């Protein structure tokens, strides 16, 4: 039964409207949380608002430091984030996501002079219709090119200039697209092939999956088929398994225009809509088996490149510490540090955390889940500049802060905290004295779609230039100017957690929820080109 609005919704609706437009300040956010907690039906009302927004494809105002928003409005926009966790699946999870406001008081705002736009815009709902799951030597063209493997694809055109890509629609259908090709995503069960070649795999639960071209409309009935589209020659359909229904493009699926193609048959429809039977040619299309074989071979080649880079890092005199996260069967509670002679030496004590699979099959990683999980390390020394890089997979932000590597305590000049805030900001915090904390906090960099994917993070502390630069997946996205700088000293520290010692803090629990695969610390400020190379050579999906 449809929910009947109650009287007195005016204030609630006004607050929800401010939230939707990114104009909700801290006091209004507190008031909205109170109404959600006390007013019957308020959660349902909020859900109805947000699903209406989803239907209209609305978004929150971007946290872009270069846009026309005032600092106050930008801050209010950041405050309008929602709490999100490790598993966001199904309607129930979406409703829970929409019903719980982010705890706005947990991370105080610190101003920073950022010269880069935020890498990721806040997202209230999943407006995607498919997922890009794997590519082989893909080269994209046009404005709609996807950013990463695992990216949720919204309706729009995908122009693949070269290579191959596997796209999995939310309906359950899978498509292997081969470049050059131009595919337009319409919905979770519908697309237009403007040009190029694809092979579709449609299980029974995805029956009704529809592909269009200028010459035809193809409705699948649980099958496997190939489709080729060429401006000069028209469209060719090859049915390898099952059955498809074909309609004239302007018929509105009238019965008179319908024709069936069964397994082992095919049809050529030329630009004038003349139809000619053809014999299916499976060898013209990439099968799932062939695609996976090619992908595996490309990955093996990619791993050899990373192994060469790893050997270079072991000999690099700039490296303070290199943890490749390779499990040693003789002592699996030690995090070994790589050395120039190719051997490993125990350098960190693993507490609680467990070994797991890393960025690719056969690569190790350490998984942090519980508040006690951590790695104890000691890195003596003092440095004018540092670069820290790490491969991480975030499974959820459970605390105000999630630790990457944090010095013990805090009130010590040069102590550093590299960590991720609950709202997706990344921070390098440095203690100078009781009056100065030369901290650099990025704009919002990580969002719900980043959960469960491997990412490369890097931060450069350049004392000579008085700058801190944050990198995500090889690209700089935030730079802060520092008024005060001090030499850095890590000393006793924890990877994936924090030992507060005698330092009281409102966020004492900072355990990282996810996996870490590789962590490297350099004693100087690396260039943007070097960081981009580390990402390209080490990324999990070439």
N, C-alpha and C positions, 0 to 999 in steps of 0.2 A: 504494500500500500504506500502510495506516495506520501512523503512527509509534509504535513501541513504547517506552514510557518506560524509561529506564535506572535502575539503582540509584543511590542517592545524590542523588535529586532533592529531598530534604526542605528543604535550605537554600535552593535556588533557588525552590521553591514558596513558601516563607515570605516571601522577599523580594518575589516577584511579588505575593503577597497584600497585603503592606504597601503596595506601589505602587498596587495597585488601590483600596485603601481610603484613599489619600492620607496614609499614615502613614510614608512612607519618608523617613528623614533623610539628610543628606549622606553620612555614612559608609556607610550601607547602600546608597545609590545607587551609590557608588564600587565597593562589593563586587559589586553586581548587574552593573554594566558589565564587571567583570573576569570574572565567570562567563560572561557572554554571549560574551566574546571567547575564552575558553579551553575551555569545556566543550562537547563535541560534542553537537549536538542541542538546545542551550539556546535558540537563536533559535526553533526550531520549537515548543519547549515554551511559550515566551512567547506565540507567536502563538495556540496552542491555548487558552491561558488567556484571552486577550483576546477571541477570537471567542466563547468561552463567555459572557464578560461582555456582549458585544454582544447575544447572543441573549437575555439576561436584562434588557437595557436598563439596565445599571448605568452610573454616572457617577463621576467623581472628586469628592471633597469640594470644595465651592465655596470660592474664595478671598475670601469675603465678610468684610470687617473687622467687620461687625456681628453675625456669628453667634457661637455659643457656643464656638468653638475658642479655645484658648490661643494667644498669639503664636507659641510654638514649634511647635504643631501647624499653625498657619496657614502658617508658613514651610516646614515639611516638605511641606505640600500644594502649595505653589508650586514646590518643588524637583522634584515628581513630574511635571514636564512632559515632553513628548516632542518630539524634533526634527522640525520640519515645514518644507517648502520650497515652491517656487513651484507645482509641479504635483503634486497628490495625486489621481491618477486610476488606476483599475484595481486589481485584486487585488494585483498585484506591488508597486505603490506603497504599498498599505495594509500589506502584510507588511513592507516596508522601514521604514515609519513606526513600526510596532510593535516592530521589532527594534533600533532605535537609540535609546538614552537621550539625553536633553538634556545637554549639557555643563554641569554644575551649578556649576563654579567660575568661570565667565566674568564674572558680574556679582555683585559683593559686595552683601550685603543692607544697606540703610540704613533705619533706622526712620523712619516718618512717621505723623503723626496724621491718619488719613483718616476722614472722616465720611460717605463714600458707599460703597455696595456696589459690587463689581466689576461692570463692564458686561457681561462675557461669561464664562461658566463654561468651564473647560477641557473639551475634548472628546477622547476617545480614539478614537472611531470615528464613522462616518457613519450615524446612525440615521434619516436622512431617507428619504422615499419619493418626493418631488417637489420642484420648485423654483418659486417665485413669480418669474416673469420680467418681467411688465409689469402695470401697473394704470392705470385711467383714473378719476380722481375717486373712488377707493375709500375707503369709510368702514367700518371693521371694528368688530365688537361681540364681546363675550365674551372669555374669558381666552386663547383660542388665536390671537389676531390676530398675523400675522407682523410682524416688526420692519422689514425692509428688502427692497427689490427684490434678487433674487438669493439670498434666504434659502432654506436647505434646510428643507423642511417635514416635520415628523415626523408619525406617525399621530396623529389627533385631529381635532377639529371646527374648521372655518373658517366663521365667521358674517359674511357680507358684507352690511352694512346698506344700502349704496348703492354705485353705480358698477359697474365691471367689472374683472375680473382674469383674467390668462392664467396657467394653471398647467400646467407640463410634468412629467408623471410620469416616473420613472426607466425605466419600461418603454418609453417613446417616445410614449405617448399625450399629446395636448394637449387641455386643456379651457378654454373661455371661460365663466367663471361670471359671471352678472349678478345684482346685488342688487335686492331683498333675497333672500338665499339662504343655506342652511345645508348645507354639504358636509362630510362626515366622511371623512377619508383613512384607509384601512385598510392598504394596502400599495402597492408600486410599480405594481400592476396592478389595484387594487380600491378602490372608494369607495362611500359611501352618500349619495344626495341626499335629505336629509330634507325640504327644501322649496326652491322657487325654480326657476330655469331655467338650463340650461347647453347648450352645443354642444360636441361631442367630435369630435376628429380623430384617427383611429386608423390608423396605417400598418400594413403587413403584418407588420413585426417585432413589433408590439405586439398581435397577435391574441390574443384571450382576455381583453382588458381588460374588467372587469366593473363594472357599476353596479347598485346596489340601491335600491329604494324599498319602502314598505310593501306595495305592490301587485304588485311584479314584481322579477325578477332578469334583467338584460340582459347578455348575453355578446356582445362585438363580434367580428366576423370580418374586420376590416380595412375600415373604412368611415368615414362621416361621418354623424352623427345628432344630433338634438336631444331633450332630455328635460325635461319640465315636471312638477313635483310640487306638489300642493296638497292640504291636509288635507281640504278639503270636496269636491273634485272627483276626487281620485285622481291617476293618472299618465298622461301622454301621451307617446308615443314617435313621433318623426318621422325616417324614414330618408331621407337625401338622396343617399347613395351607398353601394353595397355591400350588405351583409346583416348582420342581427343575429339572435341567438337569444334568445327570451324563455322564462322559466320562472316557474311560480308560486312565490311567495316561500318557501313551506314544503315544497316538493316534493323538495328535495335533488337537483335537476336530473334527475329521473326522465324517461325518454323520453316517457311519456304526457302530461307537462305541458308539453312543449316545443312552441313554435311559431316559425316563421321569418317575419321581415319583410324584404322586399327593397326595393331602391331604388324610391322613388316611392310607398311605402306607409306607413301609420301605424296606431297602435292607441291607443285610450283604455281604460284599466282603472280602473273607479270603485272607491270604498272597499269595495264588496261583492264586488269581483273580477269584476264583469260586464264583458265585453269588447265594444267597438264599433270597427269600422274608421273611420279618419279620413283626410283628405287632408293630406299634409305641408304645413306653412306655413313655408318657410325665412325669410320676412321677419320672423317673430317672434323669430328668433335672430340674434345678432351673428356675422357671418362673420369669418374671419381678415383679409380685406381691409378690411372696415369697421372692425374693431378697430384695425388699423394706421393707417388714415386718421385716425380719431378721436384716436389716440395722438399722431400727428405734429402735428395741429392744436393739441392741448393743449400739446405741447412747444414749438411756436413761440410760443404765448402766454406760456409760462413763461420762455422766453429773453428776450422783450421786458421782462419784469419784472426779470430779472437785469441787462440792459443799463441800465435806469434806476438800479438800485443801483450799478452800476459807475461811472456818471457822478457819483453822489453821493459815492462814495469818493474820486474824483479831486479833489473840492473840499473834502473833510473836513479841517479844520485839525489834527485829532488824528492824522492818518496820517503816520507816519515814512517808510514805504516801501510802495508798492503795485505788485506785479508781477502783471499780469493774464495773463502767459504767452501773449502774442500774437506770433506769428512775423512778423518784418519781412523780406520777400523781399530787400531791398537789403542786409541784413546779418543773416543768420540765425544768426550766432554771438554775437549780443548779446541779453541778456535786458533788455528795455526796461522802464522804470518809467513808470507813468501819471502825468500832470501835470494840474493844474486846467484848462489851456487845451485839453484834449482831445488834445494831442499826446503822442508818446512820446519819451523820451530814453534813450540807452544808459546802463544803470546796473550791468549785470553782464556778465561775460565767460563765455561757455559753453565748457567744456572737455570734449570727448569726448561729452557727452550729445547725443541726437538728438531732433528734433521728432517728435511723434506726435499721435494724436487725443486730445482731451480728454474732458470729461464728457458731451458730446453731439456729434453730427455737425456739423462745421464749426468746432468749438472746438479751439484748439491746446493742447497740453501738452508738457512736456519729459520725455523718458524717460531714466532713469538705470539702467544695467545693469552696467557694468564698474567695477573699483576706481579707474580714473582719471577716471570721469565726475564732473563737478562744475560749479558756477557760482561764480565769484569775485565778491564784492561788498564794498563798503566803506560802512559806516553810521556816520559820526561822530556824537558826541553822548553825553549822559548823561541817564538818565531814572530818576525815582523809582519809576514803575510802567510796565509794558508789557503789551500784549495781542498775542499772535501767533496768527494763524489761517492755515490752509492746507487746500486740497483735495488729497488724495493718493490714489493707488491702489497698494497694496502688492502686489508680485508674489512676494516671498519675503524671509525674514530670514536672510541669509547670514553675518552677522557678529554679534559680541557686541552691537554697537550699530549702528543705522541712522540716519544723520544727516538731520534736517530743515533746521536751520540751526545751525552751530557756529562760535563765535569761534575764531580762530587760537590755537593753543597752549592754555594753561590758566592758568598762574600769573600772572594779572593781575586785580586787584580789579574785580568787575563783569562779567567775561567770562561768557558764558552758552552753554550747550549744550542745545538742544531736540532730543530724539532718542527713538528707540524701541528698547527692549531686545529681545533675541532671543526672549524668552518672551512678548512682547506688552504689557509694561508701557511706559508713556510717562513720560519724565522731563524736567523742566526743572532743569538743574544750573547753579549759580551759584558762582563762586569769590569768597570773602571775604578769607581770609588763610590762612596755613599751618595754622591750627587749626580753621577753620570752612569748611565747604562747605554753604551753605543750600540743599540739594537737595530737590526734591519729586519722588518717584517714585510713580506711581499704582498701584493694584492692576492685575492683568491685565485689559487692555481689549480686546486684539485676539486672535483665534484663527484657526484654519485657514479657517473659513468667511468670514473677512474678506478673504482673498486675492483679488485681481482685482476688487474692487468699489471704487467711489469713496466716500471718507469725508471728512467735515469734522472736522478737529482744531483745537482752540483751547486756549490756556493763558493764564491771567491771573496776572501777578505784581503783587500789591497790597502795596506796602511800608507804606502807612499802616496796613493791617489785619494786616500780617505774615502774609499768606496767599498760597498758590498754589492755583488751581483749574483742574483739567483738564476739558475738554469733548470729547465725542464725538458727532457728528451732532446738534449743537445742544443737548445736554443735559449738565449737570454730573454727573460720576460720581466725582470724587475731589477732596478738599480737604485741604491740609496746612498746619499751623501752623508758622511759622518762628521759631526762637529768635534767629537773627541775620539781619539784612537789610543790603543795601548797594545803592547806586545801580547801575543796569545800564548797560553800555556794550558794544555789539556790535563796532564798528570793523571791521577786516579779518576777513572771515568767509567761509564756504562754505555754499552751499545744496546739500544732497544728498551732502556729503562732509566731510572734516576735514583741515586742514593742521596737522599736529602741531608743525611748526617744531622747536624744540629741546626740546620737552616729551616725555620718554619715557613710554610708556603700554603696558599689556599688550594693549590693543585699538586699535592704530594704524589699522587698516583699518575704516572706518565708512561705506563707500559705501551709499547708499540704493538698493534694488532695486525699481523701480516707476516711476510717473509722478507728476508734480506739475503742477497746473493753475492755481492761483492762490494767492498768498501776500501777506498784508497784515499790517503791523506798526503798532500804535497806541501813542501815547505816554502812555496812561492805562489804568486798569483798566475795561474795558467791563462793562456789566451782563449778566446772564444773558439778559434779553430781547433785547438787541441781538445777541448771539451766536446765539440761536435764530432770529432773523430772517435773519441771514446764511446760515444753513443752509437754511431753508425757501425763500428766494428763489433760492439758488444750487444747490440739489440737482439732480442730473442727471435724475432721474425724478420728475416732479411727481405 
